[in-house]
């Protein structure tokens, strides 16, 4: 069973289709997040939108932060509660 957060790439093109319609494939990747590229029925590449790649990078940065992963683990296990972001303003004495 795939993790619940995993998205399935719904769009697949062949190398020939990518060559013939690169602009269309890029637009599809922008709209859907990614396009799978196949050669002879085998997945060989993914065309990923900027937004999707930025989300991947952000996730990797969070997962690379041990304090963040501990906090996420505590929240998921019910041992921690989330606070409203306005508490950041209060902690830094910023106007709300």
Buried (B, 14 or more C-beta within 10 A) or exposed (E): EEEEEEEEBEBEBBEEBBEEEEEEBBEBBBEBBBBBBBEEEEEEEEBBBEEBEEEEEEEEEEEEEEEEEEBBEEEEEEEEEEEEEEEEEEEEEEEE
